[in-house]
Structures are given as structure tokens and as C-alpha cells.
């Protein structure tokens, strides 16, 4: 099954939040690259960017590659 990670723009208004998909990626590395780029270009305090997968939002503090021991 293909996995898709969405980079979502969250705009905070006085009446609530608005969500808009800005980018999508098939790997966490690529999604994180998009996320960092969008955060660096953002100068609006009311706009944030978050990562979502099919299970919902998740936080990424640090991206690390982990070796797969199952060969």
C-alpha cells in the first residue's frame, strides 16, 4: 500500500482554524524537507504547517534514519 504524508497549512482565525494541503510526499524525509522549507518561508504568525498521515497529525522533532534489521 502506498503511503502519503501531507504537509498541511493551518491558519488560525478568531473564529477557528482553517486547513489547506500545501504539499504531499511518499516519504517522511521528503515531507520533512517540504515542512522545513515552508516554515522557513513563512512570516505570518497565524499560519503554521503540520504533517498528517492517514492516521492523523504527528509531530517530528528530529529526523533520523534507522537501519532495518529485518533482511
PDB file of N, CA, C and O in Angstrom:
ATOM      1  N   UNK A   1       0.829  -1.169   0.000  1.00  0.00           N
ATOM      2  CA  UNK A   1       0.000   0.000   0.000  1.00  0.00           C
ATOM      3  C   UNK A   1       0.885   1.247   0.000  1.00  0.00           C
ATOM      4  O   UNK A   1       1.844   1.339   0.766  1.00  0.00           O
ATOM      5  N   UNK A   2       0.558   2.189  -0.853  1.00  0.00           N
ATOM      6  CA  UNK A   2       1.303   3.441  -0.895  1.00  0.00           C
ATOM      7  C   UNK A   2       0.938   4.292   0.306  1.00  0.00           C
ATOM      8  O   UNK A   2      -0.227   4.370   0.697  1.00  0.00           O
ATOM      9  N   UNK A   3       1.947   4.932   0.887  1.00  0.00           N
ATOM     10  CA  UNK A   3       1.655   5.850   1.978  1.00  0.00           C
ATOM     11  C   UNK A   3       1.872   7.265   1.475  1.00  0.00           C
ATOM     12  O   UNK A   3       2.775   7.526   0.680  1.00  0.00           O
ATOM     13  N   UNK A   4       1.042   8.163   1.944  1.00  0.00           N
ATOM     14  CA  UNK A   4       1.141   9.558   1.575  1.00  0.00           C
ATOM     15  C   UNK A   4       1.160  10.383   2.843  1.00  0.00           C
ATOM     16  O   UNK A   4       0.330  10.194   3.732  1.00  0.00           O
ATOM     17  N   UNK A   5       2.097  11.286   2.920  1.00  0.00           N
ATOM     18  CA  UNK A   5       2.192  12.217   4.048  1.00  0.00           C
ATOM     19  C   UNK A   5       1.861  13.594   3.505  1.00  0.00           C
ATOM     20  O   UNK A   5       2.431  14.035   2.507  1.00  0.00           O
ATOM     21  N   UNK A   6       0.938  14.268   4.169  1.00  0.00           N
ATOM     22  CA  UNK A   6       0.505  15.587   3.749  1.00  0.00           C
ATOM     23  C   UNK A   6       1.169  16.670   4.574  1.00  0.00           C
ATOM     24  O   UNK A   6       1.304  16.535   5.790  1.00  0.00           O
ATOM     25  N   UNK A   7       1.582  17.741   3.923  1.00  0.00           N
ATOM     26  CA  UNK A   7       2.042  18.940   4.613  1.00  0.00           C
ATOM     27  C   UNK A   7       0.870  19.911   4.552  1.00  0.00           C
ATOM     28  O   UNK A   7       0.483  20.371   3.478  1.00  0.00           O
ATOM     29  N   UNK A   8       0.312  20.215   5.720  1.00  0.00           N
ATOM     30  CA  UNK A   8      -0.920  20.979   5.799  1.00  0.00           C
ATOM     31  C   UNK A   8      -0.646  22.350   6.408  1.00  0.00           C
ATOM     32  O   UNK A   8       0.025  22.473   7.433  1.00  0.00           O
ATOM     33  N   UNK A   9      -1.181  23.372   5.754  1.00  0.00           N
ATOM     34  CA  UNK A   9      -1.114  24.734   6.284  1.00  0.00           C
ATOM     35  C   UNK A   9      -2.307  24.920   7.224  1.00  0.00           C
ATOM     36  O   UNK A   9      -3.454  24.689   6.841  1.00  0.00           O
ATOM     37  N   UNK A  10      -2.019  25.343   8.462  1.00  0.00           N
ATOM     38  CA  UNK A  10      -3.067  25.592   9.446  1.00  0.00           C
ATOM     39  C   UNK A  10      -3.094  27.097   9.697  1.00  0.00           C
ATOM     40  O   UNK A  10      -2.114  27.674  10.169  1.00  0.00           O
ATOM     41  N   UNK A  11      -4.224  27.727   9.378  1.00  0.00           N
ATOM     42  CA  UNK A  11      -4.391  29.159   9.590  1.00  0.00           C
ATOM     43  C   UNK A  11      -5.322  29.347  10.774  1.00  0.00           C
ATOM     44  O   UNK A  11      -6.428  28.807  10.800  1.00  0.00           O
ATOM     45  N   UNK A  12      -4.866  30.121  11.756  1.00  0.00           N
ATOM     46  CA  UNK A  12      -5.628  30.351  12.975  1.00  0.00           C
ATOM     47  C   UNK A  12      -6.368  31.681  12.874  1.00  0.00           C
ATOM     48  O   UNK A  12      -5.756  32.749  12.904  1.00  0.00           O
ATOM     49  N   UNK A  13      -7.698  31.602  12.754  1.00  0.00           N
ATOM     50  CA  UNK A  13      -8.547  32.792  12.698  1.00  0.00           C
ATOM     51  C   UNK A  13      -9.220  32.985  14.052  1.00  0.00           C
ATOM     52  O   UNK A  13      -9.168  32.096  14.903  1.00  0.00           O
ATOM     53  N   UNK A  14      -9.842  34.121  14.254  1.00  0.00           N
ATOM     54  CA  UNK A  14     -10.548  34.372  15.511  1.00  0.00           C
ATOM     55  C   UNK A  14     -11.739  33.421  15.664  1.00  0.00           C
ATOM     56  O   UNK A  14     -12.129  33.117  16.792  1.00  0.00           O
ATOM     57  N   UNK A  15     -12.319  32.949  14.573  1.00  0.00           N
ATOM     58  CA  UNK A  15     -13.483  32.075  14.614  1.00  0.00           C
ATOM     59  C   UNK A  15     -13.125  30.593  14.578  1.00  0.00           C
ATOM     60  O   UNK A  15     -14.005  29.745  14.731  1.00  0.00           O
ATOM     61  N   UNK A  16     -11.854  30.266  14.379  1.00  0.00           N
ATOM     62  CA  UNK A  16     -11.439  28.862  14.343  1.00  0.00           C
ATOM     63  C   UNK A  16     -10.230  28.663  13.449  1.00  0.00           C
ATOM     64  O   UNK A  16      -9.512  29.612  13.131  1.00  0.00           O
ATOM     65  N   UNK A  17     -10.015  27.432  13.050  1.00  0.00           N
ATOM     66  CA  UNK A  17      -8.852  27.093  12.225  1.00  0.00           C
ATOM     67  C   UNK A  17      -9.286  26.673  10.835  1.00  0.00           C
ATOM     68  O   UNK A  17     -10.376  26.134  10.638  1.00  0.00           O
ATOM     69  N   UNK A  18      -8.414  26.930   9.881  1.00  0.00           N
ATOM     70  CA  UNK A  18      -8.616  26.522   8.503  1.00  0.00           C
ATOM     71  C   UNK A  18      -7.430  25.654   8.094  1.00  0.00           C
ATOM     72  O   UNK A  18      -6.283  25.970   8.410  1.00  0.00           O
ATOM     73  N   UNK A  19      -7.712  24.561   7.391  1.00  0.00           N
ATOM     74  CA  UNK A  19      -6.667  23.628   6.973  1.00  0.00           C
ATOM     75  C   UNK A  19      -6.603  23.572   5.450  1.00  0.00           C
ATOM     76  O   UNK A  19      -7.631  23.509   4.777  1.00  0.00           O
ATOM     77  N   UNK A  20      -5.378  23.597   4.916  1.00  0.00           N
ATOM     78  CA  UNK A  20      -5.196  23.549   3.473  1.00  0.00           C
ATOM     79  C   UNK A  20      -3.965  22.690   3.161  1.00  0.00           C
ATOM     80  O   UNK A  20      -2.894  22.908   3.727  1.00  0.00           O
ATOM     81  N   UNK A  21      -4.120  21.731   2.275  1.00  0.00           N
ATOM     82  CA  UNK A  21      -2.997  20.873   1.883  1.00  0.00           C
ATOM     83  C   UNK A  21      -2.087  21.659   0.953  1.00  0.00           C
ATOM     84  O   UNK A  21      -2.525  22.155  -0.085  1.00  0.00           O
ATOM     85  N   UNK A  22      -0.820  21.769   1.332  1.00  0.00           N
ATOM     86  CA  UNK A  22       0.152  22.509   0.525  1.00  0.00           C
ATOM     87  C   UNK A  22       1.059  21.592  -0.289  1.00  0.00           C
ATOM     88  O   UNK A  22       1.391  21.907  -1.432  1.00  0.00           O
ATOM     89  N   UNK A  23       1.460  20.469   0.283  1.00  0.00           N
ATOM     90  CA  UNK A  23       2.343  19.528  -0.411  1.00  0.00           C
ATOM     91  C   UNK A  23       1.983  18.114   0.037  1.00  0.00           C
ATOM     92  O   UNK A  23       1.312  17.922   1.051  1.00  0.00           O
ATOM     93  N   UNK A  24       2.437  17.134  -0.730  1.00  0.00           N
ATOM     94  CA  UNK A  24       2.315  15.736  -0.322  1.00  0.00           C
ATOM     95  C   UNK A  24       3.587  15.015  -0.728  1.00  0.00           C
ATOM     96  O   UNK A  24       4.261  15.395  -1.685  1.00  0.00           O
ATOM     97  N   UNK A  25       3.899  13.969   0.016  1.00  0.00           N
ATOM     98  CA  UNK A  25       5.119  13.205  -0.239  1.00  0.00           C
ATOM     99  C   UNK A  25       4.873  11.742   0.114  1.00  0.00           C
ATOM    100  O   UNK A  25       3.944  11.418   0.854  1.00  0.00           O
ATOM    101  N   UNK A  26       5.711  10.870  -0.421  1.00  0.00           N
ATOM    102  CA  UNK A  26       5.586   9.445  -0.125  1.00  0.00           C
ATOM    103  C   UNK A  26       6.593   8.974   0.915  1.00  0.00           C
ATOM    104  O   UNK A  26       6.536   7.830   1.368  1.00  0.00           O
ATOM    105  N   UNK A  27       7.523   9.862   1.296  1.00  0.00           N
ATOM    106  CA  UNK A  27       8.487   9.505   2.334  1.00  0.00           C
ATOM    107  C   UNK A  27       8.511  10.591   3.399  1.00  0.00           C
ATOM    108  O   UNK A  27       8.213  11.754   3.126  1.00  0.00           O
ATOM    109  N   UNK A  28       8.870  10.197   4.611  1.00  0.00           N
ATOM    110  CA  UNK A  28       8.968  11.160   5.706  1.00  0.00           C
ATOM    111  C   UNK A  28      10.093  12.159   5.457  1.00  0.00           C
ATOM    112  O   UNK A  28       9.973  13.330   5.820  1.00  0.00           O
ATOM    113  N   UNK A  29      11.183  11.709   4.842  1.00  0.00           N
ATOM    114  CA  UNK A  29      12.296  12.615   4.535  1.00  0.00           C
ATOM    115  C   UNK A  29      11.852  13.752   3.615  1.00  0.00           C
ATOM    116  O   UNK A  29      12.169  14.916   3.861  1.00  0.00           O
ATOM    117  N   UNK A  30      11.122  13.412   2.561  1.00  0.00           N
ATOM    118  CA  UNK A  30      10.671  14.422   1.607  1.00  0.00           C
ATOM    119  C   UNK A  30       9.624  15.337   2.244  1.00  0.00           C
ATOM    120  O   UNK A  30       9.659  16.551   2.041  1.00  0.00           O
ATOM    121  N   UNK A  31       8.703  14.771   3.004  1.00  0.00           N
ATOM    122  CA  UNK A  31       7.686  15.576   3.686  1.00  0.00           C
ATOM    123  C   UNK A  31       8.332  16.537   4.675  1.00  0.00           C
ATOM    124  O   UNK A  31       7.912  17.688   4.795  1.00  0.00           O
ATOM    125  N   UNK A  32       9.346  16.065   5.379  1.00  0.00           N
ATOM    126  CA  UNK A  32      10.056  16.914   6.345  1.00  0.00           C
ATOM    127  C   UNK A  32      10.802  18.035   5.641  1.00  0.00           C
ATOM    128  O   UNK A  32      10.875  19.156   6.145  1.00  0.00           O
ATOM    129  N   UNK A  33      11.355  17.726   4.475  1.00  0.00           N
ATOM    130  CA  UNK A  33      12.036  18.749   3.675  1.00  0.00           C
ATOM    131  C   UNK A  33      11.050  19.851   3.276  1.00  0.00           C
ATOM    132  O   UNK A  33      11.355  21.038   3.392  1.00  0.00           O
ATOM    133  N   UNK A  34       9.873  19.449   2.808  1.00  0.00           N
ATOM    134  CA  UNK A  34       8.832  20.423   2.464  1.00  0.00           C
ATOM    135  C   UNK A  34       8.417  21.235   3.690  1.00  0.00           C
ATOM    136  O   UNK A  34       8.267  22.455   3.621  1.00  0.00           O
ATOM    137  N   UNK A  35       8.233  20.538   4.815  1.00  0.00           N
ATOM    138  CA  UNK A  35       7.808  21.194   6.051  1.00  0.00           C
ATOM    139  C   UNK A  35       8.808  22.262   6.488  1.00  0.00           C
ATOM    140  O   UNK A  35       8.414  23.381   6.815  1.00  0.00           O
ATOM    141  N   UNK A  36      10.074  21.930   6.496  1.00  0.00           N
ATOM    142  CA  UNK A  36      11.116  22.883   6.900  1.00  0.00           C
ATOM    143  C   UNK A  36      11.159  24.071   5.947  1.00  0.00           C
ATOM    144  O   UNK A  36      11.274  25.217   6.382  1.00  0.00           O
ATOM    145  N   UNK A  37      11.067  23.800   4.658  1.00  0.00           N
ATOM    146  CA  UNK A  37      11.093  24.885   3.669  1.00  0.00           C
ATOM    147  C   UNK A  37       9.921  25.840   3.855  1.00  0.00           C
ATOM    148  O   UNK A  37      10.104  27.057   3.851  1.00  0.00           O
ATOM    149  N   UNK A  38       8.724  25.295   4.016  1.00  0.00           N
ATOM    150  CA  UNK A  38       7.551  26.143   4.199  1.00  0.00           C
ATOM    151  C   UNK A  38       7.619  26.933   5.506  1.00  0.00           C
ATOM    152  O   UNK A  38       7.231  28.101   5.551  1.00  0.00           O
ATOM    153  N   UNK A  39       8.111  26.294   6.566  1.00  0.00           N
ATOM    154  CA  UNK A  39       8.253  27.011   7.851  1.00  0.00           C
ATOM    155  C   UNK A  39       9.266  28.149   7.725  1.00  0.00           C
ATOM    156  O   UNK A  39       9.055  29.228   8.278  1.00  0.00           O
ATOM    157  N   UNK A  40      10.359  27.918   7.005  1.00  0.00           N
ATOM    158  CA  UNK A  40      11.383  28.959   6.843  1.00  0.00           C
ATOM    159  C   UNK A  40      10.884  30.130   6.004  1.00  0.00           C
ATOM    160  O   UNK A  40      11.302  31.267   6.224  1.00  0.00           O
ATOM    161  N   UNK A  41      10.005  29.871   5.057  1.00  0.00           N
ATOM    162  CA  UNK A  41       9.477  30.933   4.202  1.00  0.00           C
ATOM    163  C   UNK A  41       8.300  31.681   4.830  1.00  0.00           C
ATOM    164  O   UNK A  41       7.926  32.759   4.368  1.00  0.00           O
ATOM    165  N   UNK A  42       7.726  31.112   5.874  1.00  0.00           N
ATOM    166  CA  UNK A  42       6.535  31.684   6.499  1.00  0.00           C
ATOM    167  C   UNK A  42       6.895  32.867   7.399  1.00  0.00           C
ATOM    168  O   UNK A  42       7.769  32.753   8.258  1.00  0.00           O
ATOM    169  N   UNK A  43       6.218  34.006   7.200  1.00  0.00           N
ATOM    170  CA  UNK A  43       6.430  35.164   8.073  1.00  0.00           C
ATOM    171  C   UNK A  43       5.129  35.607   8.738  1.00  0.00           C
ATOM    172  O   UNK A  43       5.054  36.706   9.286  1.00  0.00           O
ATOM    173  N   UNK A  44       4.112  34.762   8.691  1.00  0.00           N
ATOM    174  CA  UNK A  44       2.824  35.068   9.285  1.00  0.00           C
ATOM    175  C   UNK A  44       2.656  34.258  10.568  1.00  0.00           C
ATOM    176  O   UNK A  44       2.718  33.029  10.544  1.00  0.00           O
ATOM    177  N   UNK A  45       2.441  34.953  11.694  1.00  0.00           N
ATOM    178  CA  UNK A  45       2.304  34.272  12.984  1.00  0.00           C
ATOM    179  C   UNK A  45       1.033  33.430  13.085  1.00  0.00           C
ATOM    180  O   UNK A  45       0.944  32.542  13.933  1.00  0.00           O
ATOM    181  N   UNK A  46       0.066  33.697  12.241  1.00  0.00           N
ATOM    182  CA  UNK A  46      -1.199  32.966  12.305  1.00  0.00           C
ATOM    183  C   UNK A  46      -1.196  31.708  11.443  1.00  0.00           C
ATOM    184  O   UNK A  46      -2.173  30.960  11.429  1.00  0.00           O
ATOM    185  N   UNK A  47      -0.108  31.477  10.733  1.00  0.00           N
ATOM    186  CA  UNK A  47      -0.014  30.302   9.864  1.00  0.00           C
ATOM    187  C   UNK A  47       1.082  29.379  10.385  1.00  0.00           C
ATOM    188  O   UNK A  47       2.206  29.806  10.650  1.00  0.00           O
ATOM    189  N   UNK A  48       0.724  28.097  10.527  1.00  0.00           N
ATOM    190  CA  UNK A  48       1.694  27.066  10.887  1.00  0.00           C
ATOM    191  C   UNK A  48       1.562  25.934   9.872  1.00  0.00           C
ATOM    192  O   UNK A  48       0.599  25.883   9.107  1.00  0.00           O
ATOM    193  N   UNK A  49       2.523  25.041   9.873  1.00  0.00           N
ATOM    194  CA  UNK A  49       2.499  23.893   8.974  1.00  0.00           C
ATOM    195  C   UNK A  49       2.674  22.630   9.806  1.00  0.00           C
ATOM    196  O   UNK A  49       3.499  22.586  10.718  1.00  0.00           O
ATOM    197  N   UNK A  50       1.899  21.610   9.488  1.00  0.00           N
ATOM    198  CA  UNK A  50       1.920  20.349  10.221  1.00  0.00           C
ATOM    199  C   UNK A  50       1.954  19.188   9.239  1.00  0.00           C
ATOM    200  O   UNK A  50       1.559  19.324   8.081  1.00  0.00           O
ATOM    201  N   UNK A  51       2.433  18.041   9.720  1.00  0.00           N
ATOM    202  CA  UNK A  51       2.427  16.820   8.923  1.00  0.00           C
ATOM    203  C   UNK A  51       1.260  15.937   9.347  1.00  0.00           C
ATOM    204  O   UNK A  51       0.993  15.770  10.537  1.00  0.00           O
ATOM    205  N   UNK A  52       0.574  15.380   8.367  1.00  0.00           N
ATOM    206  CA  UNK A  52      -0.518  14.445   8.621  1.00  0.00           C
ATOM    207  C   UNK A  52      -0.290  13.196   7.784  1.00  0.00           C
ATOM    208  O   UNK A  52       0.174  13.266   6.646  1.00  0.00           O
ATOM    209  N   UNK A  53      -0.624  12.055   8.367  1.00  0.00           N
ATOM    210  CA  UNK A  53      -0.659  10.826   7.582  1.00  0.00           C
ATOM    211  C   UNK A  53      -2.080  10.288   7.650  1.00  0.00           C
ATOM    212  O   UNK A  53      -2.978  11.006   8.090  1.00  0.00           O
ATOM    213  N   UNK A  54      -2.309   9.076   7.238  1.00  0.00           N
ATOM    214  CA  UNK A  54      -3.683   8.562   7.201  1.00  0.00           C
ATOM    215  C   UNK A  54      -4.278   8.375   8.592  1.00  0.00           C
ATOM    216  O   UNK A  54      -5.491   8.218   8.727  1.00  0.00           O
ATOM    217  N   UNK A  55      -3.440   8.390   9.628  1.00  0.00           N
ATOM    218  CA  UNK A  55      -3.929   8.224  10.988  1.00  0.00           C
ATOM    219  C   UNK A  55      -4.144   9.563  11.690  1.00  0.00           C
ATOM    220  O   UNK A  55      -4.728   9.602  12.772  1.00  0.00           O
ATOM    221  N   UNK A  56      -3.688  10.644  11.097  1.00  0.00           N
ATOM    222  CA  UNK A  56      -3.854  11.973  11.698  1.00  0.00           C
ATOM    223  C   UNK A  56      -2.532  12.707  11.792  1.00  0.00           C
ATOM    224  O   UNK A  56      -1.561  12.365  11.118  1.00  0.00           O
ATOM    225  N   UNK A  57      -2.514  13.715  12.634  1.00  0.00           N
ATOM    226  CA  UNK A  57      -1.348  14.580  12.774  1.00  0.00           C
ATOM    227  C   UNK A  57      -0.264  13.880  13.583  1.00  0.00           C
ATOM    228  O   UNK A  57      -0.555  13.123  14.510  1.00  0.00           O
ATOM    229  N   UNK A  58       0.982  14.141  13.223  1.00  0.00           N
ATOM    230  CA  UNK A  58       2.078  13.651  14.048  1.00  0.00           C
ATOM    231  C   UNK A  58       3.182  14.685  14.121  1.00  0.00           C
ATOM    232  O   UNK A  58       3.360  15.503  13.218  1.00  0.00           O
ATOM    233  N   UNK A  59       3.914  14.628  15.214  1.00  0.00           N
ATOM    234  CA  UNK A  59       4.999  15.576  15.481  1.00  0.00           C
ATOM    235  C   UNK A  59       6.325  14.944  15.093  1.00  0.00           C
ATOM    236  O   UNK A  59       6.554  13.760  15.343  1.00  0.00           O
ATOM    237  N   UNK A  60       7.179  15.718  14.494  1.00  0.00           N
ATOM    238  CA  UNK A  60       8.516  15.263  14.142  1.00  0.00           C
ATOM    239  C   UNK A  60       9.500  16.242  14.757  1.00  0.00           C
ATOM    240  O   UNK A  60       9.622  17.376  14.293  1.00  0.00           O
ATOM    241  N   UNK A  61      10.197  15.816  15.792  1.00  0.00           N
ATOM    242  CA  UNK A  61      11.189  16.667  16.448  1.00  0.00           C
ATOM    243  C   UNK A  61      12.523  16.580  15.717  1.00  0.00           C
ATOM    244  O   UNK A  61      13.183  17.591  15.475  1.00  0.00           O
ATOM    245  N   UNK A  62      12.903  15.365  15.372  1.00  0.00           N
ATOM    246  CA  UNK A  62      14.192  15.147  14.722  1.00  0.00           C
ATOM    247  C   UNK A  62      14.065  13.974  13.768  1.00  0.00           C
ATOM    248  O   UNK A  62      13.506  12.936  14.122  1.00  0.00           O
ATOM    249  N   UNK A  63      14.569  14.135  12.587  1.00  0.00           N
ATOM    250  CA  UNK A  63      14.517  13.059  11.592  1.00  0.00           C
ATOM    251  C   UNK A  63      15.808  12.252  11.693  1.00  0.00           C
ATOM    252  O   UNK A  63      16.906  12.797  11.589  1.00  0.00           O
ATOM    253  N   UNK A  64      15.655  10.939  11.900  1.00  0.00           N
ATOM    254  CA  UNK A  64      16.808  10.073  11.965  1.00  0.00           C
ATOM    255  C   UNK A  64      16.540   8.852  11.094  1.00  0.00           C
ATOM    256  O   UNK A  64      15.428   8.327  11.065  1.00  0.00           O
ATOM    257  N   UNK A  65      17.556   8.418  10.398  1.00  0.00           N
ATOM    258  CA  UNK A  65      17.430   7.186   9.621  1.00  0.00           C
ATOM    259  C   UNK A  65      17.764   6.021  10.547  1.00  0.00           C
ATOM    260  O   UNK A  65      18.722   6.070  11.318  1.00  0.00           O
ATOM    261  N   UNK A  66      16.957   4.984  10.451  1.00  0.00           N
ATOM    262  CA  UNK A  66      17.147   3.808  11.292  1.00  0.00           C
ATOM    263  C   UNK A  66      17.387   2.625  10.364  1.00  0.00           C
ATOM    264  O   UNK A  66      16.645   2.419   9.404  1.00  0.00           O
ATOM    265  N   UNK A  67      18.411   1.865  10.650  1.00  0.00           N
ATOM    266  CA  UNK A  67      18.714   0.694   9.840  1.00  0.00           C
ATOM    267  C   UNK A  67      17.661  -0.382  10.061  1.00  0.00           C
ATOM    268  O   UNK A  67      17.195  -0.591  11.181  1.00  0.00           O
ATOM    269  N   UNK A  68      17.297  -1.053   8.994  1.00  0.00           N
ATOM    270  CA  UNK A  68      16.316  -2.114   9.076  1.00  0.00           C
ATOM    271  C   UNK A  68      17.041  -3.429   9.328  1.00  0.00           C
ATOM    272  O   UNK A  68      17.840  -3.861   8.498  1.00  0.00           O
ATOM    273  N   UNK A  69      16.771  -4.076  10.473  1.00  0.00           N
ATOM    274  CA  UNK A  69      17.429  -5.324  10.820  1.00  0.00           C
ATOM    275  C   UNK A  69      16.748  -6.530  10.190  1.00  0.00           C
ATOM    276  O   UNK A  69      17.310  -7.625  10.186  1.00  0.00           O
ATOM    277  N   UNK A  70      15.555  -6.345   9.661  1.00  0.00           N
ATOM    278  CA  UNK A  70      14.815  -7.444   9.021  1.00  0.00           C
ATOM    279  C   UNK A  70      15.254  -7.561   7.568  1.00  0.00           C
ATOM    280  O   UNK A  70      14.826  -6.777   6.721  1.00  0.00           O
ATOM    281  N   UNK A  71      16.096  -8.524   7.283  1.00  0.00           N
ATOM    282  CA  UNK A  71      16.585  -8.712   5.914  1.00  0.00           C
ATOM    283  C   UNK A  71      16.081  -9.978   5.325  1.00  0.00           C
ATOM    284  O   UNK A  71      16.396 -10.293   4.177  1.00  0.00           O
TER     285      UNK A  71
END
